[in-house]
Every structure is written in structure tokens, then in C-alpha cells.
Amino acid sequence: AYDQYGRPVAGNINICELFFSGEFEWKTDVQTLLHEMTHITIMLSDLWQDFRDADGAAMDVSEVYDSSVSPPVLKSPILLQSVREHFGCATASGLPVQSSSSSHWHMRFVFSATMN
């Protein structure tokens, strides 16, 4: 289901009960479910063309994603601000993804994040 701007408001995750690791590994299970929920809401390349700015205006995909660099980067304004503040680097061009066909952060730059 999508809102009037093409953004997802609902999705589904199929879960096999055999997937769960047991009561002692529940944090890993939660991490995996958060990872999949993030794909539904933001980390799918098909969604990047529907990003909106703070005023609700449609953003061109070139304002969100740059595949002209290697590795490619996500660079929406809020993400770019967060990356620059977090890494203390005012010239950061965005946060790299693994490849042009990937919806996962590049492990070299964001080793322990949910979306690796």
C-alpha cells in the first residue's frame, strides 16, 4: 500500500518459524526483521524516485542517489547532513551502497549497521 506520493505505508514480510534462532538469539532475529522492514520503507532503489523534500515537493532521483561515483552513494539532503555530522567530514558526498544494484550500505563504510 502506498500514500498519495507513492511512498510505502505498509508491506509484508514472510517469516518461517524455523528461521528464529531461539530465545537466546532473539536480538539477532529482531535485527533481521528491522533490516527487512527498512527494505519495505526506504532501502529499495525503486523507492528513491519518490523521495520528497522537507516541504513535500518531489525530489529528482539525482538528488537522492549518485551512481556516477564508485561505490555509488545515497545522498538525500537529510542523509547527507547526518553522514557529514557523524563522520566529521564536511565534504562527504553521501553514504555508499554496495553496488549500483544494491539496497545495502557498503560494509567498508558502515560495518555494523542494520542495512549491511
HELIX and SHEET records of a PDB file:
HELIX    1   1 GLU A   17  PHE A   19  5                                   3    
HELIX    2   2 GLU A   23  GLU A   25  5                                   3    
HELIX    3   3 TRP A   26  THR A   41  1                                  16    
HELIX    4   4 SER A   45  ASP A   50  5                                   6    
HELIX    5   5 VAL A   61  GLU A   63  5                                   3    
HELIX    6   6 PRO A   77  PHE A   87  1                                  11    
SHEET    1   A 3 TYR A  65  ASP A  66  0                                        
SHEET    2   A 3 VAL A  73  LEU A  74 -1                                        
SHEET    3   A 3 LEU A  95  PRO A  96 -1                                        
END                                                                             
